[in-house]
Amino acid sequence: MSIQAIIQGKKEWRAHVARVKALPKDYQIVYRELQKYLFKVGPVELTAGTGLLSGIVDLFEEGAASGKGVLEVTGRDVAAFCDELIKDSKTYADLYQASIVQEGHKAMNKNTDQTK
């Protein structure tokens, strides 16, 4: 990754954080909880520029502009809202599980080869 890409990424992240800080307080609180949840669950595409987090901020900005409360936008079960957002996304957990399966297959093949 070039230094220019790092600098550009930091600029995008700062702009993203500024958008979050401009939201009403209730939206900011729910956004932080969503962000924590998503960081733990680990969707691979979670960038600020054009990723999931920016989409959430877009949705929250629209909801706030129309006078809706944040739970009117997300529903009362915020974790379920997150799960729905990432249901078709590849997560780091998925990648890890795939690597475990692959290692298991390698080990089985190695054992099979040794018993011949």
N, CA, C and O atoms as CSV, one atom per row, in Angstrom:
chain,resi,resn,atom,element,x,y,z
A,1,MET,N,N,0.859,-1.172,0.000
A,1,MET,CA,C,0.000,0.000,0.000
A,1,MET,C,C,0.903,1.232,0.000
A,1,MET,O,O,1.830,1.337,0.804
A,2,SER,N,N,0.628,2.136,-0.885
A,2,SER,CA,C,1.455,3.337,-0.994
A,2,SER,C,C,1.099,4.354,0.088
A,2,SER,O,O,0.028,4.302,0.693
A,3,ILE,N,N,2.017,5.263,0.308
A,3,ILE,CA,C,1.789,6.322,1.301
A,3,ILE,C,C,0.589,7.186,0.895
A,3,ILE,O,O,-0.168,7.649,1.748
A,4,GLN,N,N,0.427,7.394,-0.404
A,4,GLN,CA,C,-0.715,8.179,-0.891
A,4,GLN,C,C,-2.036,7.484,-0.580
A,4,GLN,O,O,-3.017,8.136,-0.223
A,5,ALA,N,N,-2.058,6.175,-0.715
A,5,ALA,CA,C,-3.280,5.419,-0.412
A,5,ALA,C,C,-3.604,5.492,1.070
A,5,ALA,O,O,-4.769,5.592,1.453
A,6,ILE,N,N,-2.565,5.441,1.908
A,6,ILE,CA,C,-2.772,5.548,3.356
A,6,ILE,C,C,-3.320,6.921,3.709
A,6,ILE,O,O,-4.269,7.037,4.485
A,7,ILE,N,N,-2.724,7.957,3.141
A,7,ILE,CA,C,-3.177,9.330,3.407
A,7,ILE,C,C,-4.617,9.505,2.939
A,7,ILE,O,O,-5.434,10.093,3.648
A,8,GLN,N,N,-4.932,8.994,1.742
A,8,GLN,CA,C,-6.292,9.108,1.217
A,8,GLN,C,C,-7.276,8.361,2.118
A,8,GLN,O,O,-8.377,8.848,2.377
A,9,GLY,N,N,-6.882,7.190,2.589
A,9,GLY,CA,C,-7.742,6.426,3.491
A,9,GLY,C,C,-8.023,7.180,4.781
A,9,GLY,O,O,-9.147,7.167,5.283
A,10,LYS,N,N,-7.001,7.836,5.316
A,10,LYS,CA,C,-7.191,8.616,6.545
A,10,LYS,C,C,-8.110,9.802,6.300
A,10,LYS,O,O,-8.938,10.126,7.152
A,11,LYS,N,N,-7.980,10.453,5.155
A,11,LYS,CA,C,-8.866,11.574,4.831
A,11,LYS,C,C,-10.313,11.110,4.733
A,11,LYS,O,O,-11.226,11.767,5.235
A,12,GLU,N,N,-10.507,9.969,4.081
A,12,GLU,CA,C,-11.861,9.427,3.948
A,12,GLU,C,C,-12.436,9.066,5.313
A,12,GLU,O,O,-13.609,9.323,5.585
A,13,TRP,N,N,-11.611,8.471,6.167
A,13,TRP,CA,C,-12.090,8.095,7.492
A,13,TRP,C,C,-12.456,9.329,8.308
A,13,TRP,O,O,-13.483,9.335,8.986
A,14,ARG,N,N,-11.638,10.368,8.254
A,14,ARG,CA,C,-11.941,11.609,8.997
A,14,ARG,C,C,-13.237,12.231,8.502
A,14,ARG,O,O,-14.041,12.704,9.305
A,15,ALA,N,N,-13.451,12.235,7.190
A,15,ALA,CA,C,-14.699,12.767,6.635
A,15,ALA,C,C,-15.886,11.928,7.107
A,15,ALA,O,O,-16.952,12.464,7.412
A,16,HIS,N,N,-15.695,10.619,7.162
A,16,HIS,CA,C,-16.745,9.720,7.629
A,16,HIS,C,C,-17.094,10.017,9.093
A,16,HIS,O,O,-18.268,10.127,9.448
A,17,VAL,N,N,-16.074,10.145,9.929
A,17,VAL,CA,C,-16.279,10.440,11.351
A,17,VAL,C,C,-16.981,11.782,11.513
A,17,VAL,O,O,-17.838,11.923,12.386
A,18,ALA,N,N,-16.638,12.762,10.698
A,18,ALA,CA,C,-17.300,14.073,10.769
A,18,ALA,C,C,-18.788,13.940,10.438
A,18,ALA,O,O,-19.622,14.602,11.055
A,19,ARG,N,N,-19.120,13.093,9.472
A,19,ARG,CA,C,-20.530,12.869,9.138
A,19,ARG,C,C,-21.269,12.243,10.316
A,19,ARG,O,O,-22.409,12.606,10.605
A,20,VAL,N,N,-20.620,11.308,10.990
A,20,VAL,CA,C,-21.243,10.661,12.151
A,20,VAL,C,C,-21.468,11.681,13.255
A,20,VAL,O,O,-22.530,11.700,13.877
A,21,LYS,N,N,-20.476,12.529,13.503
A,21,LYS,CA,C,-20.591,13.532,14.561
A,21,LYS,C,C,-21.662,14.570,14.264
A,21,LYS,O,O,-22.158,15.222,15.182
A,22,ALA,N,N,-22.025,14.734,13.003
A,22,ALA,CA,C,-23.071,15.687,12.624
A,22,ALA,C,C,-24.477,15.108,12.831
A,22,ALA,O,O,-25.461,15.845,12.773
A,23,LEU,N,N,-24.573,13.819,13.067
A,23,LEU,CA,C,-25.872,13.190,13.302
A,23,LEU,C,C,-26.404,13.563,14.682
A,23,LEU,O,O,-25.628,13.927,15.566
A,24,PRO,N,N,-27.729,13.476,14.875
A,24,PRO,CA,C,-28.282,13.668,16.220
A,24,PRO,C,C,-27.685,12.641,17.193
A,24,PRO,O,O,-27.249,11.565,16.782
A,25,LYS,N,N,-27.671,12.983,18.477
A,25,LYS,CA,C,-27.025,12.147,19.501
A,25,LYS,C,C,-27.527,10.696,19.503
A,25,LYS,O,O,-26.723,9.768,19.605
A,26,ASP,N,N,-28.854,10.490,19.392
A,26,ASP,CA,C,-29.362,9.123,19.427
A,26,ASP,C,C,-28.841,8.305,18.246
A,26,ASP,O,O,-28.568,7.113,18.387
A,27,TYR,N,N,-28.706,8.937,17.095
A,27,TYR,CA,C,-28.146,8.262,15.928
A,27,TYR,C,C,-26.667,7.944,16.150
A,27,TYR,O,O,-26.198,6.871,15.770
A,28,GLN,N,N,-25.936,8.871,16.763
A,28,GLN,CA,C,-24.519,8.646,17.033
A,28,GLN,C,C,-24.325,7.446,17.962
A,28,GLN,O,O,-23.444,6.617,17.738
A,29,ILE,N,N,-25.143,7.360,18.994
A,29,ILE,CA,C,-25.036,6.257,19.958
A,29,ILE,C,C,-25.292,4.922,19.264
A,29,ILE,O,O,-24.524,3.975,19.434
A,30,VAL,N,N,-26.358,4.847,18.489
A,30,VAL,CA,C,-26.687,3.601,17.802
A,30,VAL,C,C,-25.624,3.284,16.752
A,30,VAL,O,O,-25.264,2.121,16.571
A,31,TYR,N,N,-25.119,4.303,16.061
A,31,TYR,CA,C,-24.062,4.074,15.073
A,31,TYR,C,C,-22.843,3.429,15.742
A,31,TYR,O,O,-22.287,2.464,15.217
A,32,ARG,N,N,-22.430,3.957,16.893
A,32,ARG,CA,C,-21.255,3.403,17.588
A,32,ARG,C,C,-21.488,1.940,17.984
A,32,ARG,O,O,-20.579,1.114,17.897
A,33,GLU,N,N,-22.696,1.636,18.412
A,33,GLU,CA,C,-23.009,0.253,18.771
A,33,GLU,C,C,-22.998,-0.649,17.531
A,33,GLU,O,O,-22.504,-1.775,17.576
A,34,LEU,N,N,-23.549,-0.140,16.428
A,34,LEU,CA,C,-23.518,-0.886,15.171
A,34,LEU,C,C,-22.074,-1.135,14.746
A,34,LEU,O,O,-21.714,-2.239,14.340
A,35,GLN,N,N,-21.269,-0.109,14.845
A,35,GLN,CA,C,-19.866,-0.212,14.445
A,35,GLN,C,C,-19.139,-1.255,15.296
A,35,GLN,O,O,-18.401,-2.081,14.759
A,36,LYS,N,N,-19.337,-1.227,16.608
A,36,LYS,CA,C,-18.712,-2.218,17.492
A,36,LYS,C,C,-19.141,-3.633,17.102
A,36,LYS,O,O,-18.317,-4.543,17.007
A,37,TYR,N,N,-20.433,-3.799,16.880
A,37,TYR,CA,C,-20.966,-5.104,16.519
A,37,TYR,C,C,-20.346,-5.593,15.211
A,37,TYR,O,O,-19.905,-6.737,15.107
A,38,LEU,N,N,-20.320,-4.709,14.221
A,38,LEU,CA,C,-19.779,-5.099,12.918
A,38,LEU,C,C,-18.287,-5.386,12.981
A,38,LEU,O,O,-17.805,-6.279,12.284
A,39,PHE,N,N,-17.544,-4.649,13.803
A,39,PHE,CA,C,-16.121,-4.923,13.956
A,39,PHE,C,C,-15.902,-6.291,14.594
A,39,PHE,O,O,-14.936,-6.978,14.265
A,40,LYS,N,N,-16.784,-6.690,15.496
A,40,LYS,CA,C,-16.665,-8.000,16.131
A,40,LYS,C,C,-17.045,-9.118,15.177
A,40,LYS,O,O,-16.375,-10.149,15.122
A,41,VAL,N,N,-18.119,-8.915,14.426
A,41,VAL,CA,C,-18.601,-9.927,13.493
A,41,VAL,C,C,-17.642,-10.040,12.308
A,41,VAL,O,O,-17.389,-11.136,11.808
A,42,GLY,N,N,-17.117,-8.909,11.866
A,42,GLY,CA,C,-16.047,-8.900,10.896
A,42,GLY,C,C,-16.393,-9.054,9.434
A,42,GLY,O,O,-15.761,-9.866,8.758
A,43,PRO,N,N,-17.374,-8.312,8.894
A,43,PRO,CA,C,-17.551,-8.366,7.443
A,43,PRO,C,C,-16.295,-7.846,6.761
A,43,PRO,O,O,-15.695,-6.872,7.216
A,44,VAL,N,N,-15.901,-8.488,5.679
A,44,VAL,CA,C,-14.669,-8.145,4.983
A,44,VAL,C,C,-14.750,-6.732,4.383
A,44,VAL,O,O,-13.772,-5.986,4.438
A,45,GLU,N,N,-15.879,-6.368,3.825
A,45,GLU,CA,C,-16.044,-5.057,3.185
A,45,GLU,C,C,-16.668,-4.065,4.158
A,45,GLU,O,O,-17.879,-3.848,4.131
A,46,LEU,N,N,-15.861,-3.471,5.005
A,46,LEU,CA,C,-16.362,-2.561,6.026
A,46,LEU,C,C,-15.663,-1.212,5.958
A,46,LEU,O,O,-15.470,-0.561,6.985
A,47,THR,N,N,-15.282,-0.787,4.761
A,47,THR,CA,C,-14.527,0.458,4.624
A,47,THR,C,C,-15.430,1.668,4.748
A,47,THR,O,O,-16.644,1.583,4.561
A,48,ALA,N,N,-14.818,2.795,5.067
A,48,ALA,CA,C,-15.572,4.036,5.237
A,48,ALA,C,C,-15.943,4.661,3.904
A,48,ALA,O,O,-17.032,5.219,3.772
A,49,GLY,N,N,-15.070,4.581,2.920
A,49,GLY,CA,C,-15.277,5.278,1.657
A,49,GLY,C,C,-16.575,4.932,0.965
A,49,GLY,O,O,-17.451,5.785,0.822
A,50,THR,N,N,-16.710,3.693,0.535
A,50,THR,CA,C,-17.914,3.277,-0.182
A,50,THR,C,C,-18.515,2.029,0.425
A,50,THR,O,O,-19.368,1.386,-0.187
A,51,GLY,N,N,-18.087,1.684,1.606
A,51,GLY,CA,C,-18.507,0.431,2.208
A,51,GLY,C,C,-19.766,0.524,3.027
A,51,GLY,O,O,-20.534,1.483,2.942
A,52,LEU,N,N,-19.947,-0.488,3.808
A,52,LEU,CA,C,-21.141,-0.654,4.625
A,52,LEU,C,C,-21.342,0.492,5.612
A,52,LEU,O,O,-22.462,0.976,5.778
A,53,LEU,N,N,-20.272,0.928,6.265
A,53,LEU,CA,C,-20.406,1.997,7.263
A,53,LEU,C,C,-20.910,3.293,6.629
A,53,LEU,O,O,-21.736,3.991,7.218
A,54,SER,N,N,-20.424,3.611,5.453
A,54,SER,CA,C,-20.915,4.815,4.771
A,54,SER,C,C,-22.380,4.690,4.396
A,54,SER,O,O,-23.139,5.657,4.464
A,55,GLY,N,N,-22.768,3.486,3.999
A,55,GLY,CA,C,-24.171,3.253,3.681
A,55,GLY,C,C,-25.071,3.444,4.887
A,55,GLY,O,O,-26.178,3.970,4.773
A,56,ILE,N,N,-24.584,3.009,6.050
A,56,ILE,CA,C,-25.347,3.202,7.285
A,56,ILE,C,C,-25.479,4.685,7.598
A,56,ILE,O,O,-26.554,5.148,7.978
A,57,VAL,N,N,-24.391,5.430,7.438
A,57,VAL,CA,C,-24.453,6.879,7.689
A,57,VAL,C,C,-25.417,7.536,6.707
A,57,VAL,O,O,-26.184,8.415,7.099
A,58,ASP,N,N,-25.393,7.127,5.434
A,58,ASP,CA,C,-26.358,7.653,4.456
A,58,ASP,C,C,-27.786,7.422,4.937
A,58,ASP,O,O,-28.612,8.335,4.926
A,59,LEU,N,N,-28.065,6.193,5.359
A,59,LEU,CA,C,-29.396,5.833,5.841
A,59,LEU,C,C,-29.782,6.659,7.062
A,59,LEU,O,O,-30.911,7.138,7.166
A,60,PHE,N,N,-28.835,6.823,7.986
A,60,PHE,CA,C,-29.092,7.598,9.200
A,60,PHE,C,C,-29.305,9.076,8.874
A,60,PHE,O,O,-30.165,9.720,9.475
A,61,GLU,N,N,-28.545,9.613,7.944
A,61,GLU,CA,C,-28.743,11.017,7.555
A,61,GLU,C,C,-30.132,11.227,6.964
A,61,GLU,O,O,-30.793,12.224,7.256
A,62,GLU,N,N,-30.571,10.289,6.137
A,62,GLU,CA,C,-31.913,10.374,5.559
A,62,GLU,C,C,-32.983,10.279,6.645
A,62,GLU,O,O,-33.947,11.044,6.637
A,63,GLY,N,N,-32.813,9.349,7.570
A,63,GLY,CA,C,-33.772,9.186,8.661
A,63,GLY,C,C,-33.850,10.425,9.530
A,63,GLY,O,O,-34.944,10.862,9.889
A,64,ALA,N,N,-32.703,10.997,9.874
A,64,ALA,CA,C,-32.671,12.197,10.704
A,64,ALA,C,C,-33.293,13.380,9.965
A,64,ALA,O,O,-34.017,14.178,10.560
A,65,ALA,N,N,-33.009,13.490,8.669
A,65,ALA,CA,C,-33.557,14.591,7.873
A,65,ALA,C,C,-35.079,14.512,7.775
A,65,ALA,O,O,-35.752,15.538,7.684
A,66,SER,N,N,-35.619,13.294,7.793
A,66,SER,CA,C,-37.072,13.151,7.704
A,66,SER,C,C,-37.739,13.171,9.077
A,66,SER,O,O,-38.954,13.004,9.185
A,67,GLY,N,N,-36.936,13.377,10.135
A,67,GLY,CA,C,-37.489,13.505,11.477
A,67,GLY,C,C,-37.772,12.200,12.189
A,67,GLY,O,O,-38.456,12.191,13.213
A,68,LYS,N,N,-37.260,11.098,11.671
A,68,LYS,CA,C,-37.479,9.799,12.299
A,68,LYS,C,C,-36.488,9.591,13.439
A,68,LYS,O,O,-35.360,10.081,13.390
A,69,GLY,N,N,-36.915,8.869,14.455
A,69,GLY,CA,C,-36.006,8.429,15.505
A,69,GLY,C,C,-35.152,7.299,14.959
A,69,GLY,O,O,-35.551,6.611,14.019
A,70,VAL,N,N,-33.990,7.107,15.538
A,70,VAL,CA,C,-33.062,6.110,15.013
A,70,VAL,C,C,-33.651,4.700,15.036
A,70,VAL,O,O,-33.395,3.918,14.120
A,71,LEU,N,N,-34.431,4.361,16.059
A,71,LEU,CA,C,-35.010,3.021,16.122
A,71,LEU,C,C,-36.149,2.832,15.122
A,71,LEU,O,O,-36.536,1.701,14.826
A,72,GLU,N,N,-36.681,3.929,14.604
A,72,GLU,CA,C,-37.639,3.819,13.496
A,72,GLU,C,C,-36.909,3.402,12.222
A,72,GLU,O,O,-37.501,2.783,11.339
A,73,VAL,N,N,-35.641,3.738,12.130
A,73,VAL,CA,C,-34.829,3.393,10.962
A,73,VAL,C,C,-34.304,1.962,11.080
A,73,VAL,O,O,-34.379,1.189,10.125
A,74,THR,N,N,-33.774,1.612,12.250
A,74,THR,CA,C,-33.140,0.298,12.427
A,74,THR,C,C,-34.088,-0.782,12.922
A,74,THR,O,O,-33.851,-1.969,12.701
A,75,GLY,N,N,-35.147,-0.379,13.583
A,75,GLY,CA,C,-35.985,-1.333,14.299
A,75,GLY,C,C,-35.433,-1.467,15.709
A,75,GLY,O,O,-34.333,-0.993,15.992
A,76,ARG,N,N,-36.186,-2.109,16.594
A,76,ARG,CA,C,-35.778,-2.201,18.000
A,76,ARG,C,C,-34.608,-3.161,18.213
A,76,ARG,O,O,-33.838,-2.989,19.158
A,77,ASP,N,N,-34.463,-4.161,17.355
A,77,ASP,CA,C,-33.369,-5.120,17.476
A,77,ASP,C,C,-32.230,-4.698,16.542
A,77,ASP,O,O,-32.202,-5.055,15.365
A,78,VAL,N,N,-31.307,-3.938,17.098
A,78,VAL,CA,C,-30.226,-3.361,16.296
A,78,VAL,C,C,-29.280,-4.452,15.783
A,78,VAL,O,O,-28.765,-4.343,14.670
A,79,ALA,N,N,-29.047,-5.487,16.568
A,79,ALA,CA,C,-28.187,-6.587,16.121
A,79,ALA,C,C,-28.805,-7.294,14.916
A,79,ALA,O,O,-28.097,-7.649,13.973
A,80,ALA,N,N,-30.118,-7.499,14.945
A,80,ALA,CA,C,-30.801,-8.124,13.806
A,80,ALA,C,C,-30.698,-7.235,12.569
A,80,ALA,O,O,-30.566,-7.736,11.452
A,81,PHE,N,N,-30.757,-5.918,12.764
A,81,PHE,CA,C,-30.576,-4.968,11.670
A,81,PHE,C,C,-29.195,-5.175,11.041
A,81,PHE,O,O,-29.072,-5.238,9.817
A,82,CYS,N,N,-28.166,-5.281,11.872
A,82,CYS,CA,C,-26.798,-5.509,11.379
A,82,CYS,C,C,-26.694,-6.833,10.642
A,82,CYS,O,O,-26.119,-6.914,9.557
A,83,ASP,N,N,-27.261,-7.871,11.251
A,83,ASP,CA,C,-27.198,-9.192,10.627
A,83,ASP,C,C,-27.842,-9.186,9.245
A,83,ASP,O,O,-27.345,-9.822,8.315
A,84,GLU,N,N,-28.938,-8.470,9.122
A,84,GLU,CA,C,-29.614,-8.374,7.826
A,84,GLU,C,C,-28.732,-7.648,6.812
A,84,GLU,O,O,-28.693,-8.023,5.640
A,85,LEU,N,N,-28.025,-6.608,7.263
A,85,LEU,CA,C,-27.148,-5.857,6.367
A,85,LEU,C,C,-26.004,-6.716,5.820
A,85,LEU,O,O,-25.581,-6.538,4.678
A,86,ILE,N,N,-25.518,-7.627,6.623
A,86,ILE,CA,C,-24.337,-8.396,6.217
A,86,ILE,C,C,-24.651,-9.839,5.839
A,86,ILE,O,O,-23.734,-10.644,5.672
A,87,LYS,N,N,-25.922,-10.177,5.703
A,87,LYS,CA,C,-26.298,-11.576,5.485
A,87,LYS,C,C,-25.660,-12.171,4.230
A,87,LYS,O,O,-25.397,-13.373,4.196
A,88,ASP,N,N,-25.409,-11.369,3.208
A,88,ASP,CA,C,-24.803,-11.878,1.975
A,88,ASP,C,C,-23.329,-11.501,1.859
A,88,ASP,O,O,-22.718,-11.695,0.808
A,89,SER,N,N,-22.761,-10.965,2.933
A,89,SER,CA,C,-21.360,-10.530,2.920
A,89,SER,C,C,-20.458,-11.635,3.441
A,89,SER,O,O,-20.825,-12.401,4.332
A,90,LYS,N,N,-19.279,-11.694,2.866
A,90,LYS,CA,C,-18.267,-12.609,3.378
A,90,LYS,C,C,-17.652,-11.978,4.612
A,90,LYS,O,O,-17.285,-10.803,4.601
A,91,THR,N,N,-17.541,-12.765,5.681
A,91,THR,CA,C,-16.966,-12.270,6.926
A,91,THR,C,C,-15.609,-12.925,7.158
A,91,THR,O,O,-15.265,-13.925,6.527
A,92,TYR,N,N,-14.853,-12.341,8.074
A,92,TYR,CA,C,-13.577,-12.950,8.440
A,92,TYR,C,C,-13.797,-14.318,9.071
A,92,TYR,O,O,-12.951,-15.203,8.946
A,93,ALA,N,N,-14.920,-14.492,9.741
A,93,ALA,CA,C,-15.255,-15.803,10.296
A,93,ALA,C,C,-15.423,-16.821,9.169
A,93,ALA,O,O,-14.976,-17.961,9.293
A,94,ASP,N,N,-16.065,-16.415,8.070
A,94,ASP,CA,C,-16.218,-17.310,6.918
A,94,ASP,C,C,-14.855,-17.708,6.356
A,94,ASP,O,O,-14.615,-18.877,6.055
A,95,LEU,N,N,-13.971,-16.727,6.219
A,95,LEU,CA,C,-12.635,-17.005,5.695
A,95,LEU,C,C,-11.874,-17.957,6.619
A,95,LEU,O,O,-11.183,-18.866,6.158
A,96,TYR,N,N,-12.010,-17.738,7.924
A,96,TYR,CA,C,-11.332,-18.594,8.897
A,96,TYR,C,C,-11.875,-20.018,8.835
A,96,TYR,O,O,-11.110,-20.983,8.854
A,97,GLN,N,N,-13.195,-20.144,8.762
A,97,GLN,CA,C,-13.797,-21.475,8.678
A,97,GLN,C,C,-13.331,-22.210,7.424
A,97,GLN,O,O,-13.042,-23.405,7.466
A,98,ALA,N,N,-13.261,-21.480,6.308
A,98,ALA,CA,C,-12.798,-22.098,5.068
A,98,ALA,C,C,-11.355,-22.571,5.196
A,98,ALA,O,O,-11.001,-23.634,4.685
A,99,SER,N,N,-10.524,-21.789,5.874
A,99,SER,CA,C,-9.123,-22.198,6.043
A,99,SER,C,C,-9.021,-23.424,6.945
A,99,SER,O,O,-8.169,-24.285,6.726
A,100,ILE,N,N,-9.878,-23.510,7.951
A,100,ILE,CA,C,-9.886,-24.677,8.844
A,100,ILE,C,C,-10.279,-25.929,8.058
A,100,ILE,O,O,-9.661,-26.982,8.211
A,101,VAL,N,N,-11.300,-25.810,7.225
A,101,VAL,CA,C,-11.745,-26.940,6.411
A,101,VAL,C,C,-10.622,-27.367,5.474
A,101,VAL,O,O,-10.363,-28.559,5.311
A,102,GLN,N,N,-9.960,-26.397,4.862
A,102,GLN,CA,C,-8.868,-26.695,3.944
A,102,GLN,C,C,-7.718,-27.401,4.667
A,102,GLN,O,O,-7.150,-28.360,4.144
A,103,GLU,N,N,-7.379,-26.933,5.854
A,103,GLU,CA,C,-6.323,-27.572,6.641
A,103,GLU,C,C,-6.737,-28.986,7.035
A,103,GLU,O,O,-5.907,-29.895,7.050
A,104,GLY,N,N,-7.997,-29.172,7.348
A,104,GLY,CA,C,-8.498,-30.504,7.684
A,104,GLY,C,C,-8.359,-31.463,6.508
A,104,GLY,O,O,-7.966,-32.617,6.673
A,105,HIS,N,N,-8.691,-30.963,5.314
A,105,HIS,CA,C,-8.551,-31.795,4.114
A,105,HIS,C,C,-7.087,-32.149,3.865
A,105,HIS,O,O,-6.774,-33.283,3.504
A,106,LYS,N,N,-6.199,-31.189,4.056
A,106,LYS,CA,C,-4.765,-31.445,3.871
A,106,LYS,C,C,-4.291,-32.513,4.849
A,106,LYS,O,O,-3.552,-33.427,4.482
A,107,ALA,N,N,-4.725,-32.386,6.094
A,107,ALA,CA,C,-4.315,-33.360,7.107
A,107,ALA,C,C,-4.849,-34.753,6.781
A,107,ALA,O,O,-4.136,-35.744,6.937
A,108,MET,N,N,-6.082,-34.829,6.336
A,108,MET,CA,C,-6.676,-36.123,5.978
A,108,MET,C,C,-5.936,-36.745,4.806
A,108,MET,O,O,-5.651,-37.943,4.816
A,109,ASN,N,N,-5.618,-35.934,3.784
A,109,ASN,CA,C,-4.893,-36.431,2.628
A,109,ASN,C,C,-3.488,-36.902,3.013
A,109,ASN,O,O,-3.001,-37.912,2.506
A,110,LYS,N,N,-2.856,-36.170,3.899
A,110,LYS,CA,C,-1.522,-36.536,4.361
A,110,LYS,C,C,-1.549,-37.870,5.092
A,110,LYS,O,O,-0.687,-38.723,4.882
A,111,ASN,N,N,-2.553,-38.040,5.956
A,111,ASN,CA,C,-2.707,-39.305,6.683
A,111,ASN,C,C,-3.005,-40.458,5.746
A,111,ASN,O,O,-2.499,-41.564,5.937
A,112,THR,N,N,-3.818,-40.209,4.742
A,112,THR,CA,C,-4.172,-41.237,3.767
A,112,THR,C,C,-2.941,-41.650,2.984
A,112,THR,O,O,-2.724,-42.838,2.747
A,113,ASP,N,N,-2.126,-40.668,2.576
A,113,ASP,CA,C,-0.913,-40.944,1.829
A,113,ASP,C,C,0.089,-41.754,2.671
A,113,ASP,O,O,0.799,-42.603,2.133
A,114,GLN,N,N,0.148,-41.500,3.974
A,114,GLN,CA,C,1.093,-42.188,4.851
A,114,GLN,C,C,0.680,-43.630,5.117
A,114,GLN,O,O,1.535,-44.476,5.380
A,115,THR,N,N,-0.598,-43.920,5.054
A,115,THR,CA,C,-1.057,-45.282,5.334
A,115,THR,C,C,-0.954,-46.187,4.128
A,115,THR,O,O,-1.182,-47.391,4.245
A,116,LYS,N,N,-0.623,-45.654,2.995
A,116,LYS,CA,C,-0.516,-46.469,1.770
A,116,LYS,C,C,0.822,-47.150,1.677
A,116,LYS,O,O,1.082,-47.872,0.715
